[in-house]
């Protein structure tokens, strides 16, 4: 297994030691691997969220290009439109 030397702040060093002393991990290497695995999972989730967002933006842009939008010119129209969207979303979820 490859090894790497890592310089830790005193706070992080203390955290690692407490994790081992508390019995959560057998040694510092396990703490480091767990932390890196958590970071990798978070990065994968972040990338998945970005991909979903990009897809939704694409759908929105296609709708604009196809003329599927409604212009609103007042606060009242805006609130009515948002209420309409909310009702439709709840109906799709079966909550209405």
C-alpha positions as semicolon CSV with decimal commas, in nm:
position;residue;x (nm);y (nm);z (nm)
1;X;0,000;0,000;0,000
2;X;0,145;0,340;-0,093
3;X;0,235;0,573;0,190
4;X;0,237;0,950;0,212
5;X;0,372;1,180;0,477
6;X;0,118;1,437;0,588
7;X;0,175;1,744;0,802
8;X;-0,119;1,807;1,035
9;X;-0,213;2,107;1,238
10;X;-0,206;2,048;1,613
11;X;-0,588;2,048;1,611
12;X;-0,609;1,778;1,345
13;X;-0,339;1,575;1,513
14;X;-0,538;1,589;1,836
15;X;-0,853;1,488;1,655
16;X;-0,684;1,184;1,500
17;X;-0,541;1,081;1,837
18;X;-0,880;1,116;2,006
19;X;-1,041;0,900;1,739
20;X;-0,788;0,624;1,801
21;X;-0,794;0,662;2,179
22;X;-1,174;0,656;2,174
23;X;-1,166;0,320;2,001
24;X;-1,328;0,441;1,683
25;X;-1,023;0,339;1,480
26;X;-0,727;0,109;1,541
27;X;-0,465;0,356;1,422
28;X;-0,408;0,694;1,258
29;X;-0,395;0,544;0,909
30;X;-0,752;0,420;0,946
31;X;-0,865;0,769;1,049
32;X;-0,693;0,922;0,747
33;X;-0,840;0,663;0,508
34;X;-1,189;0,716;0,650
35;X;-1,156;1,092;0,613
36;X;-1,036;1,063;0,254
37;X;-1,312;0,815;0,169
38;X;-1,569;1,060;0,307
39;X;-1,418;1,339;0,099
40;X;-1,431;1,119;-0,212
41;X;-1,801;1,039;-0,150
42;X;-1,878;1,408;-0,101
43;X;-1,701;1,492;-0,427
44;X;-1,896;1,224;-0,615
45;X;-2,222;1,361;-0,472
46;X;-2,121;1,715;-0,563
47;X;-2,043;1,610;-0,919
48;X;-2,379;1,429;-0,945
49;X;-2,561;1,741;-0,819
50;X;-2,376;1,955;-1,073
51;X;-2,467;1,715;-1,354
52;X;-2,836;1,723;-1,252
53;X;-2,824;2,103;-1,238
54;X;-2,663;2,123;-1,582
55;X;-2,933;1,893;-1,720
56;X;-3,209;2,105;-1,567
57;X;-3,053;2,422;-1,704
58;X;-3,046;2,255;-2,046
59;X;-3,416;2,173;-2,019
60;X;-3,488;2,533;-1,923
61;X;-3,289;2,668;-2,215
62;X;-3,468;2,433;-2,454
63;X;-3,801;2,553;-2,316
64;X;-3,698;2,915;-2,371
65;X;-3,587;2,841;-2,727
66;X;-3,918;2,664;-2,796
67;X;-4,119;2,953;-2,654
68;X;-4,240;2,757;-2,351
69;X;-4,233;3,033;-2,093
70;X;-4,460;3,293;-1,942
71;X;-4,364;3,657;-1,895
72;X;-4,475;3,820;-1,571
73;X;-4,474;4,194;-1,521
74;X;-4,584;4,250;-1,164
75;X;-4,528;4,113;-0,816
76;X;-4,887;3,988;-0,812
77;X;-4,843;3,796;-1,137
78;X;-4,517;3,655;-1,007
79;X;-4,676;3,533;-0,683
80;X;-4,972;3,383;-0,872
81;X;-4,735;3,203;-1,107
82;X;-4,529;3,062;-0,818
83;X;-4,848;2,945;-0,644
84;X;-4,957;2,773;-0,963
85;X;-4,622;2,597;-0,990
86;X;-4,644;2,487;-0,627
87;X;-4,990;2,337;-0,679
88;X;-4,876;2,149;-0,989
89;X;-4,567;2,016;-0,811
90;X;-4,774;1,895;-0,517
91;X;-5,021;1,728;-0,753
92;X;-4,736;1,544;-0,923
93;X;-4,615;1,422;-0,584
94;X;-4,969;1,320;-0,488
95;X;-4,986;1,566;-0,200
96;X;-5,276;1,776;-0,321
